[in-house]
Amino acid sequence: MLTRRAIEVLNTMIAAEKAGDHDDAEIVCEGRSCWLGIERLTRKLVDSLVLHVAVSEVSEPGSLERYVINGTGRRIADNPEIADAILKALAGGQAFDEAGNPLG
């Protein structure tokens, strides 16, 4: 299960995106230092979001790491309980939809 803090970060990303503030809707990392706007995030939190397939990397070669929320992250923000289903599908090597439901 994702932490409450991770869910807050996803909701912050959604709100910034809706407000048209796309720079503050991205997580930016340089090494172990990560930021969402002016808010510092732990690398562990960012890694957890990546592990849960809630964010996608959009970095350019040679630049800082950048992550944006994706469809799975939006679904997790709406229903945090699906985070466990997503991890289970990943561990089992299954294909799944944005809600963690197995495909096929």
N, C-alpha and C positions, 0 to 999 in steps of 0.2 A: 504494500500500500504506500502510496506517496504521502509525504508529510503534509500537514496543514499548510506549512510555509510554501511548499512546492505548488500547491493548489492556488495559494494567494498570488504567487508569481505568474502562473498561467492566467489568472483573472486580470492581473495588472497588464499583461501583454495584450489581452483582448481589449481592455478598456483603452489603452494607448492607441491601438490600431483603429478602433472605432472613432476615436477623437482625431484621427488623421496624423497622429504624432508617431510616424513610423520609426524614427530614430530611437524613441523610448519604448518601442514595441519589440526591440531586438536585444538579446543578451549578447554582450561582447566580452570575450575573454582574451587575456594575454597571459599565457602560462597558467598559474594558479589563481590569478586575479580576474574576477568576473563581475560585470556590472549590467544592470538593467536601468537605463537612464542614469540617475545619480545614486542609485541604490546598489550597494555592494552585495554580491551573492557569493556563497561558498562554492568552490569547485565541486564539492560532494553533491550539492543540490543540483547543479547543472548536469553533472554526470547521471544523476538519478532521472532527470527529465529526458535525457538522451536514451538511457536504458529503457524507459517506458515508452519510447517512440513518441513523446509528446512535443518535441521540438525537432526541427530539421536544420542541419548545418547549411549555411549559404555563403560561406567564406570564399573569397577570391584567393587564388594562389599568391602566396607571399604576404598576405594581409593578416590582420587579427582574426581569431575565430569569431564567427557570428552565427547566431541561432535565432530562428523565428518559430512561432507556434504553428503547428500544422493541424490538420483535421482531427487527428487522434487526440492531440492536446486540448482542442476545443471540446471534444466529447468527454474527456476526463474532467475538465473544468465543470461541465454540466452535471456529471455523475462520477465522482471520484472512486466509487466502488468498482468501476470497470478496469481500473489500473491493475488489479490482481489478475483479471482474466487475460489481459494483454501479456503480462509476464508469463502466465501459464502457457499461452499459445506460443510465445517466443521460445520458451524452454522446451516445448514439445516439437519445435520445428514446423509448426502449423502456419498456414496462411490464414490471415484474419482480417476482418474489416475494421473500420475506425473505432468501433465499439468493443473490439476484442472477440467478436463472434467468429468461429471457424468458418472458412470458406470451403466449399466443395464437399 
